[in-house]
Amino acid sequence: MIGRLAGLVLLGLVLAALAVFATAVARGEEPGGIDEVWIALFGAPDLGPVDFAALRRAPSRRDALACAPDVCPRAQADAVPPDYPVAGARLREIVRAVAERQPRTALVFTDAWGEQDRYVARTAWLRCPDTVTVEIVGRGEGRSSLALYIRSQVGCPVPATSRARLARWLAAIAAATGTAAKQG
């Protein structure tokens, strides 16, 4: 009898927790929504700058990286971006325009004196945040490349989300510059 009562109490608690979570998901970015739940559980969604020269990827692979070996010598990239036939400032504008067209994506930091920008991009349903870090790499007169690193703060719903996002961004950047990315 006591075991059954404890089971019912536990079931009630689980159902109440699911109701609170469902309400937070439904509220999304509104106050009291899932964005605030992620911040309370895991901290700010912007995971900060990336030192691409020293980058070592996490074993969990909740990330995705597009980077040339000379820019990221310590990390295995998922893709190697080409040298684009545009100056670095223009490539940065193109990347920003691509980011602005991505759903649930916001610029959270731009380095006024450097070449690195960070965005927070969220998944559709659970609004799980990814930090998208982009650094423009000069390749000589009128040419540039980039390093693009996507890290999942929460890692939901599936790790492949970051890699799919990377492929979409690279395809859009390639289309805007008339080039194509090579797989790493």
C-alpha positions in Angstrom: 0.0 0.0 0.0 2.8 2.5 0.9 4.8 1.4 -2.2 1.8 2.1 -4.4 1.2 5.5 -2.8 4.8 6.4 -3.2 4.6 5.4 -6.9 1.5 7.6 -7.4 3.3 10.5 -5.7 6.3 10.0 -8.0 4.1 9.8 -11.0 2.4 13.0 -10.0 5.7 14.8 -9.6 6.9 13.6 -13.0 3.7 14.7 -14.7 3.9 18.1 -13.0 7.6 18.5 -14.1 6.6 17.6 -17.7 3.7 20.1 -17.6 6.1 22.9 -16.4 8.6 21.9 -19.1 5.9 21.8 -21.8 4.8 25.3 -20.7 8.4 26.6 -20.9 8.8 25.1 -24.4 5.5 26.7 -25.5 6.6 30.1 -24.2 9.9 29.9 -26.2 11.8 33.1 -26.0 9.2 34.9 -23.9 9.8 35.5 -20.2 9.5 32.2 -18.3 10.1 30.3 -21.6 12.6 27.6 -22.5 15.4 30.1 -23.3 15.4 31.0 -19.6 15.3 27.4 -18.6 18.5 26.7 -20.6 20.2 29.7 -19.1 19.2 28.6 -15.6 20.5 25.1 -16.2 23.6 25.7 -18.4 24.5 29.4 -18.2 24.6 32.0 -21.0 24.1 30.5 -24.5 27.1 32.4 -25.9 30.1 30.1 -25.2 32.6 32.8 -25.9 35.5 33.3 -28.4 37.5 30.6 -30.1 41.2 30.5 -30.5 41.3 28.6 -33.8 45.0 28.1 -33.8 44.8 26.3 -30.4 41.4 24.7 -31.0 40.9 21.0 -29.9 37.5 19.5 -30.5 35.5 18.0 -27.8 35.2 14.2 -27.7 31.4 14.4 -27.5 31.3 15.8 -31.1 28.4 18.1 -30.3 30.2 20.5 -32.6 31.0 21.1 -36.2 34.0 22.8 -37.7 34.9 24.2 -41.1 38.5 25.3 -41.1 41.7 25.1 -43.2 44.5 23.0 -41.7 46.8 26.1 -41.6 44.2 28.0 -39.5 43.2 25.1 -37.2 46.3 22.9 -37.0 45.2 21.0 -33.9 41.6 20.2 -34.9 40.2 17.8 -37.5 37.7 19.8 -39.6 34.4 18.5 -41.0 34.9 20.7 -44.0 37.6 22.9 -45.5 36.2 26.2 -46.7 37.8 27.4 -50.0 39.6 30.7 -50.5 36.7 32.9 -51.6 37.4 35.4 -54.4 36.3 38.4 -52.2 38.1 40.6 -49.7 37.8 39.8 -46.1 35.5 42.7 -45.3 33.1 41.6 -48.1 33.2 38.0 -46.9 32.3 39.2 -43.4 29.3 41.1 -44.8 28.2 38.0 -46.7 28.5 35.8 -43.6 26.4 38.3 -41.7 23.8 38.4 -44.4 23.7 34.5 -44.4 23.3 34.5 -40.6 20.5 37.1 -40.7 18.5 34.8 -43.0 18.9 31.8 -40.7 15.8 31.2 -38.5 16.2 31.8 -34.7 19.8 33.2 -35.1 21.1 36.4 -33.6 24.4 38.2 -33.6 25.7 38.3 -30.0 29.2 39.6 -30.5 31.3 41.3 -33.1 35.0 42.0 -32.7 35.4 45.6 -33.9 39.2 45.3 -34.0 39.5 41.7 -35.1 37.8 39.4 -37.5 35.6 37.2 -35.3 31.8 37.4 -34.9 29.6 35.1 -32.8 26.0 34.2 -33.2 23.6 32.2 -31.1 21.4 29.9 -33.3 18.5 27.9 -31.7 16.9 24.6 -32.8 13.2 24.8 -33.8 11.3 23.0 -31.2 13.3 23.0 -28.0 15.3 26.1 -28.9 18.6 24.5 -27.8 21.3 27.1 -28.3 24.4 26.7 -30.5 27.2 29.2 -30.5 28.3 29.9 -34.1 31.8 31.5 -34.2 33.1 32.8 -37.5 36.5 34.2 -38.1 37.5 35.8 -41.4 41.0 34.8 -42.6 42.8 37.0 -45.1 44.4 35.1 -48.1 46.0 38.0 -50.0 44.6 40.8 -52.2 40.9 40.3 -52.9 40.8 36.8 -51.4 39.7 35.5 -48.0 38.6 32.4 -46.2 36.9 31.6 -42.9 36.9 29.4 -39.9 33.4 28.5 -38.8 32.9 26.6 -35.5 29.5 25.6 -34.1 29.3 24.4 -30.5 26.2 23.0 -28.9 25.7 24.2 -25.4 23.0 21.7 -24.5 23.4 19.0 -27.1 19.8 18.5 -28.0 17.9 17.0 -29.7 20.6 15.3 -31.7 24.4 16.0 -32.1 24.0 16.1 -35.9 22.2 19.4 -35.6 25.5 21.3 -35.5 26.9 19.5 -38.6 23.7 20.1 -40.5 23.8 23.8 -39.6 27.4 24.0 -40.7 26.5 22.5 -44.1 23.7 25.0 -44.6 25.8 28.0 -43.7 28.7 26.9 -46.0 26.3 26.3 -48.9 24.7 29.7 -48.5 28.2 31.4 -48.3 29.4 29.4 -51.3 26.3 30.5 -53.3 26.8 34.1 -52.4 30.5 34.1 -53.4 30.2 31.7 -56.4 32.4 29.0 -54.8 32.0 25.6 -53.1 33.3 24.1 -49.9 35.2 20.8 -49.9 34.5 18.1 -47.4 37.3 17.5 -44.8 
